[in-house]
Amino acid sequence: MAGHSKWANIKHKKAATDAKRGKVWTRLIKEITVAARMGGGDITANPRLRLAVEKAADANMPKDNVTRAIQRGTGGLDGANYEEIRYEGYGINGAAIIVDCMTDNRVRTVAEVRHAFSKFGGNMGTEGSVAFLFKHCGQLFYAPGTNEDALMEAALEAGAEDVVTDEEGGIEVICPPHEFSFIKDALEKAGFKAELAEIVMKPSTETVFAGDEAVKMQKLLDALENLDDVQEVYTNAVIED
């Protein structure tokens, strides 16, 4: 099925990630530590850890950093004891926002998230207030020019739920979160390397922003993403250039 263009957003996200590499490393170290603590240090038996380690490699993080993070998670090294917290809220015009955090100080984190919402025109909601508007799933993006028919055949054969092509020719593959690693591997073996591959909260509906409202919404999202304890920000807002 076809959808509106998401390719520009993907390129923007990759550029923003590259520009904030130091912060990306910090977030990945937290993710690796928590994944190892919850599921063990063996990446072959811990899909969440494996994904985090693969992201670390993509971000050019030194292997020593990865090893230390795994050791901290499994108890081999001392370090902060992070907990995962999810906050939900509303942006400009009631756009839905989910903020996933990892923190060693819950009081500090909630204060910072609430301040960012209120300063930039949003407000925090209660647990479950917007989560129902999102679907937990695996998401893989492939560049325009990828052989759509061959990718679709390989993806559906591997167990993907849907394959969506946008207006620019970028292709999005959607799959169940627990099948993500298997499907990603199957598509790579078939010759398809994703530009971006992650497990996300995907919005079921989208709200398009343009002009001044787009600028305001982007400022709110940037403020949330720049908080030290924030790992991921999900929204149903689509910011038009």
Secondary structure as the mmCIF struct_conf table of DSSP 4:
data_model
#
loop_
_struct_conf.conf_type_id
_struct_conf.id
_struct_conf.beg_label_comp_id
_struct_conf.beg_label_asym_id
_struct_conf.beg_label_seq_id
_struct_conf.end_label_comp_id
_struct_conf.end_label_asym_id
_struct_conf.end_label_seq_id
STRN STRN1 ALA A 2 GLY A 3
BEND BEND1 HIS A 4 HIS A 4
HELX_RH_AL_P HELX_RH_AL_P1 TRP A 7 ALA A 19
TURN_TY1_P TURN_TY1_P1 LYS A 20 LYS A 20
HELX_RH_AL_P HELX_RH_AL_P2 ARG A 21 GLY A 39
BEND BEND2 GLY A 41 GLY A 41
TURN_TY1_P TURN_TY1_P2 ILE A 43 ALA A 45
HELX_RH_AL_P HELX_RH_AL_P3 PRO A 47 ASP A 58
TURN_TY1_P TURN_TY1_P3 ALA A 59 ASN A 60
HELX_RH_AL_P HELX_RH_AL_P4 LYS A 63 THR A 74
TURN_TY1_P TURN_TY1_P4 GLY A 75 GLY A 75
BEND BEND3 GLY A 76 LEU A 77
STRN STRN2 GLU A 83 TYR A 90
HELX_RH_3T_P HELX_RH_3T_P1 ILE A 92 GLY A 94
STRN STRN3 ALA A 96 THR A 103
BEND BEND4 ASP A 104 ASP A 104
HELX_RH_AL_P HELX_RH_AL_P5 ARG A 106 LYS A 119
TURN_TY1_P TURN_TY1_P5 PHE A 120 GLY A 121
STRN STRN4 ASN A 123 MET A 124
TURN_TY1_P TURN_TY1_P6 GLU A 127 VAL A 130
HELX_RH_3T_P HELX_RH_3T_P2 ALA A 131 LEU A 133
STRN STRN5 PHE A 134 TYR A 142
TURN_TY1_P TURN_TY1_P7 PRO A 144 GLY A 145
BEND BEND5 THR A 146 THR A 146
HELX_RH_AL_P HELX_RH_AL_P6 GLU A 148 ALA A 158
TURN_TY1_P TURN_TY1_P8 GLY A 159 GLY A 159
BEND BEND6 GLU A 161 GLU A 161
STRN STRN6 ASP A 162 ASP A 166
TURN_TY1_P TURN_TY1_P9 GLU A 167 GLU A 168
BEND BEND7 GLY A 169 GLY A 169
STRN STRN7 ILE A 171 CYS A 175
HELX_RH_3T_P HELX_RH_3T_P3 PRO A 177 GLU A 179
HELX_RH_AL_P HELX_RH_AL_P7 PHE A 180 LYS A 189
TURN_TY1_P TURN_TY1_P10 ALA A 190 GLY A 191
BEND BEND8 GLU A 195 GLU A 195
STRN STRN8 LEU A 196 PRO A 203
BEND BEND9 SER A 204 THR A 205
STRN STRN9 THR A 207 PHE A 209
HELX_RH_AL_P HELX_RH_AL_P8 GLY A 211 GLU A 225
TURN_TY1_P TURN_TY1_P11 ASN A 226 ASN A 226
BEND BEND10 LEU A 227 LEU A 227
TURN_TY1_P TURN_TY1_P12 ASP A 228 ASP A 229
STRN STRN10 VAL A 230 THR A 235
BEND BEND11 ASN A 236 ASN A 236
STRN STRN11 ALA A 237 ILE A 239
#
